[in-house]
């Protein structure tokens, strides 16, 4: 696995999470009123999901043989099946792909209550994911 490429993606992931944490208002009402914070948060959450998918896909391409997942969400399931991450984290990361799809493709109107909840309660999922891959290179 290309350690430098993964390290760059992990650094990008770290910056995305840091940016979300630094711009998240104290409450949902403040987020609803702050369009700049909405843009910064949604962009960085979307990028964080993509970084995780990229890292997972890279690992799977190197280690999982010929079977490659058909969807982004399946990349996390494949990591869990390979014993790299636990099934609970895989499920939470799979759900993050659904969020990313809404944000990128605008399938639905953005529900800022959900975005706020992700920021308050699920940023640690990204940090846990990053820790797994950081630990591989120590």
Order of alpha helices (4+ residues) and beta strands (2+ residues): alpha-alpha-alpha-alpha-alpha-alpha-alpha
